[in-house]
């Protein structure tokens, strides 16, 4: 792992957060690793990939954002996150695989309590992919059930996706 690159990405996401919300205190992380502003009751999510960083915040609901650079590497791990009932996404090749991965990362961040299995607890409903659009994702773990709209956009060989 390239720690210098990870630290640079993390720093870029934090700078972005403080640029958008300059009056808030520094970002902290809770016991599950979810970021928050100690001085505000906003829900936030951060992401970074390649040369980009992303930040999202809401006042009244949880949120999740993820961004990924589209490369072949996702094929090595698709067995860890793709369910048999999500194989329709394979029609969109790498974009479909990244849609699944990105959506499940955003749902994981929304949930915020760790201990989610990407195949067992997270599901994405298929719809033909466009350059941007909306899909529906589901979190189902024990008694917790949530269906969420997810907005996405492909750009510069990247995918960014967030809870709506």
C-alpha positions as semicolon CSV with decimal commas, in nm:
position;residue;x (nm);y (nm);z (nm)
1;X;0,000;0,000;0,000
2;X;0,128;0,347;-0,087
3;X;0,078;0,531;0,244
4;X;0,197;0,862;0,101
5;X;-0,076;0,845;-0,164
6;X;-0,342;0,740;0,091
7;X;-0,247;1,026;0,322
8;X;-0,254;1,275;0,033
9;X;-0,602;1,153;-0,067
10;X;-0,727;1,170;0,291
11;X;-0,585;1,520;0,331
12;X;-0,745;1,633;0,003
13;X;-1,087;1,509;0,119
14;X;-1,046;1,689;0,453
15;X;-0,938;2,013;0,285
16;X;-1,242;1,987;0,058
17;X;-1,470;1,935;0,360
18;X;-1,331;2,244;0,534
19;X;-1,351;2,448;0,213
20;X;-1,722;2,367;0,183
21;X;-1,785;2,412;0,558
22;X;-1,521;2,662;0,681
23;X;-1,697;2,744;1,008
24;X;-1,714;2,383;1,131
25;X;-1,457;2,228;1,365
26;X;-1,205;1,974;1,243
27;X;-1,321;1,638;1,114
28;X;-1,320;1,357;1,369
29;X;-1,395;0,986;1,327
30;X;-1,631;0,781;1,544
31;X;-1,554;0,434;1,679
32;X;-1,662;0,283;1,344
33;X;-1,439;0,514;1,137
34;X;-1,724;0,734;1,012
35;X;-1,620;1,102;0,983
36;X;-1,811;1,380;1,159
37;X;-1,774;1,743;1,260
38;X;-1,761;1,766;1,639
39;X;-1,921;2,113;1,638
40;X;-2,216;2,037;1,410
41;X;-2,500;1,790;1,384
42;X;-2,441;1,728;1,014
43;X;-2,397;1,384;0,865
44;X;-2,098;1,366;0,632
45;X;-1,921;1,128;0,400
46;X;-1,590;1,162;0,216
47;X;-1,427;0,980;-0,073
48;X;-1,117;0,998;-0,286
49;X;-0,983;0,819;-0,591
50;X;-0,704;0,895;-0,834
51;X;-0,676;1,272;-0,872
52;X;-1,016;1,355;-0,718
53;X;-1,172;1,392;-0,374
54;X;-1,539;1,418;-0,284
55;X;-1,735;1,539;0,018
56;X;-2,106;1,529;0,102
57;X;-2,301;1,656;0,400
58;X;-2,664;1,662;0,508
59;X;-2,843;1,803;0,808
60;X;-3,119;1,553;0,875
61;X;-3,020;1,212;0,741
62;X;-2,727;0,979;0,705
63;X;-2,535;0,992;0,377
64;X;-2,281;0,797;0,180
65;X;-2,058;0,886;-0,115
66;X;-1,803;0,685;-0,309
67;X;-1,588;0,747;-0,612
68;X;-1,372;0,501;-0,802
69;X;-1,137;0,514;-1,097
70;X;-1,248;0,254;-1,350
71;X;-0,969;-0,001;-1,398
72;X;-0,942;-0,377;-1,447
73;X;-0,857;-0,435;-1,078
74;X;-1,225;-0,473;-0,981
75;X;-1,247;-0,805;-1,167
76;X;-1,017;-0,968;-0,906
77;X;-1,259;-0,895;-0,623
78;X;-1,601;-0,918;-0,790
79;X;-1,671;-1,249;-0,613
80;X;-1,660;-1,062;-0,281
81;X;-1,940;-0,818;-0,364
82;X;-2,152;-0,938;-0,660
83;X;-2,459;-1,147;-0,584
84;X;-2,609;-1,392;-0,835
85;X;-2,921;-1,170;-0,861
86;X;-2,696;-0,876;-0,964
87;X;-2,532;-1,047;-1,263
88;X;-2,733;-0,823;-1,501
89;X;-2,471;-0,556;-1,425
90;X;-2,218;-0,766;-1,618
91;X;-2,390;-0,649;-1,938
92;X;-2,224;-0,313;-1,870
93;X;-1,881;-0,478;-1,822
94;X;-1,642;-0,268;-1,607
95;X;-1,894;0,012;-1,562
96;X;-2,145;-0,240;-1,425
97;X;-1,893;-0,391;-1,185
98;X;-1,791;-0,048;-1,061
99;X;-2,156;0,050;-1,023
100;X;-2,202;-0,245;-0,788
101;X;-1,881;-0,176;-0,596
102;X;-1,935;0,200;-0,570
103;X;-2,301;0,164;-0,470
104;X;-2,218;-0,087;-0,200
105;X;-1,938;0,133;-0,066
106;X;-2,181;0,427;-0,045
107;X;-2,444;0,208;0,127
108;X;-2,177;0,083;0,369
109;X;-2,081;0,442;0,454
110;X;-2,449;0,536;0,494
111;X;-2,504;0,247;0,738
112;X;-2,194;0,348;0,931
113;X;-2,168;0,060;1,180
114;X;-1,926;-0,172;0,994
115;X;-1,991;-0,547;1,000
116;X;-2,181;-0,549;0,670
117;X;-2,115;-0,825;0,420
118;X;-2,126;-0,675;0,069
119;X;-2,295;-0,986;-0,077
120;X;-2,524;-1,082;0,208
121;X;-2,643;-0,745;0,342
122;X;-2,625;-0,511;0,039
123;X;-2,813;-0,535;-0,291
124;X;-2,846;-0,308;-0,595
125;X;-3,144;-0,319;-0,833
126;X;-3,041;-0,330;-1,197
127;X;-3,136;-0,069;-1,455
128;X;-2,949;-0,003;-1,781
129;X;-2,663;0,235;-1,710
130;X;-2,635;0,583;-1,863
131;X;-2,374;0,855;-1,817
132;X;-2,569;0,966;-1,510
133;X;-2,881;0,846;-1,339
134;X;-3,041;0,691;-1,033
135;X;-3,053;0,335;-0,903
136;X;-3,201;0,179;-0,590
137;X;-2,988;0,007;-0,329
138;X;-3,090;-0,197;-0,026
139;X;-2,936;-0,260;0,315
140;X;-3,076;-0,558;0,503
141;X;-2,902;-0,679;0,817
142;X;-3,093;-0,844;1,100
143;X;-3,381;-0,607;1,183
144;X;-3,232;-0,314;0,990
145;X;-3,391;-0,263;0,647
146;X;-3,338;0,043;0,430
147;X;-3,393;0,112;0,059
148;X;-3,216;0,416;-0,083
149;X;-3,201;0,605;-0,409
150;X;-2,844;0,637;-0,534
151;X;-2,743;0,906;-0,783
152;X;-2,445;0,836;-1,006
153;X;-2,234;0,997;-1,275
154;X;-1,952;0,866;-1,495
155;X;-1,677;1,118;-1,584
156;X;-1,312;1,103;-1,699
157;X;-1,299;0,723;-1,649
158;X;-1,435;0,762;-1,293
159;X;-1,767;0,687;-1,127
160;X;-1,905;0,897;-0,843
161;X;-2,215;0,784;-0,660
162;X;-2,399;0,908;-0,353
163;X;-2,715;0,849;-0,154
164;X;-2,992;1,084;-0,264
